[in-house]
Amino acid sequence: EPEVTQTPSHQVTQMGQEVILRCVPISNHLYFYWYRQILGQKVEFLVSFYNNEISEKSEIFDDQFSVERPDGSNFTLKIRSTKLEDSAMYFCASRLAGGKNIQYFGAGTRLSVL
Amino acid sequence: AQSVTQPDIHITVSEGASLELRCNYSYGATPYLFWYVQSPGQGLQLLLKYFSGDTLVQGIKGFEAEFKRSQSSFNLRKPSVHWSDAAEYFCAVGYNQGGKLIFGQGTELSVKP
């Protein structure tokens, strides 16, 4: 069964450093998403991406965040200068165009900012 | 504002017992409703979904959920829990045209032998 793949599974970084979280969505999916879950809190929407542009973003997704689809298979989330409060589990999701908004999630990347 | 509430943070049931996990939503339009499950080290796996029609929906692993518009609820049920069902369960609401999902806090399920 096709699945969304995220790498790395765990990323440790120093405050102020840039990190790139990587995702390989399901191959025929056209909508891509990033969510995050701070420990003990809800899963929160960050951004959605379609047709090579951001279609929606949350208040969390400020200028420190960016997304990119650098090639036909990868979808990345970059945090330019990490803060302690960016420590969280980051989930990538993808879905088909049209249809019923059924999103398929990866296993997540745990980001630890020290 | 749209929101999803899962009132139970942690539930413990005995293996073989029945299970009901609660979910209430606040949403302006007819929602699309989802239950996801997350086992340790795994991603969010879709258990079941409701879009329209029959308000009782069946999912994978023997789970079902019932949509009750009058109560703004979408509770998840299973008649007989297995030890492998121990995991965290998330209720979510989405738009019918795509876009973000709004998640509840999650309910952690523990299963006693």
Contacts between the chains, C-beta under 8 A, distances in Angstrom:
chain1	res1	chain2	res2	distance
A	3	B	43	7.8
A	4	B	43	6.9
A	6	B	43	7.8
A	31	B	98	6.2
A	33	B	100	7.2
A	35	B	101	7.7
A	35	B	103	7.9
A	41	B	105	7.6
A	42	B	103	5.2
A	42	B	104	6.8
A	42	B	105	5.3
A	42	B	106	7.3
A	43	B	44	7.6
A	43	B	90	6.4
A	43	B	92	7.8
A	43	B	101	8.0
A	43	B	103	4.0
A	43	B	106	7.6
A	44	B	103	7.5
A	45	B	100	3.8
A	45	B	101	6.8
A	45	B	102	7.2
A	48	B	98	7.8
A	48	B	99	6.3
A	48	B	100	6.3
A	55	B	99	7.6
A	56	B	99	5.8
A	56	B	100	6.2
A	58	B	100	7.5
A	91	B	43	6.9
A	91	B	44	6.5
A	93	B	44	7.8
A	95	B	98	7.3
A	100	B	32	6.5
A	100	B	49	7.2
A	100	B	51	5.4
A	100	B	96	7.4
A	101	B	32	5.9
A	101	B	94	4.7
A	101	B	95	6.4
A	101	B	96	7.0
A	101	B	97	7.4
A	101	B	98	4.7
A	101	B	99	7.0
A	101	B	101	7.7
A	102	B	34	7.9
A	102	B	46	6.7
A	102	B	49	6.4
A	103	B	46	8.0
A	103	B	94	7.7
A	103	B	101	6.2
A	104	B	46	7.1
A	105	B	36	7.2
A	105	B	43	4.5
A	105	B	44	3.8
A	105	B	45	7.6
A	106	B	43	5.0
A	107	B	41	6.9
A	107	B	42	5.7
A	107	B	43	4.0
A	108	B	43	6.1
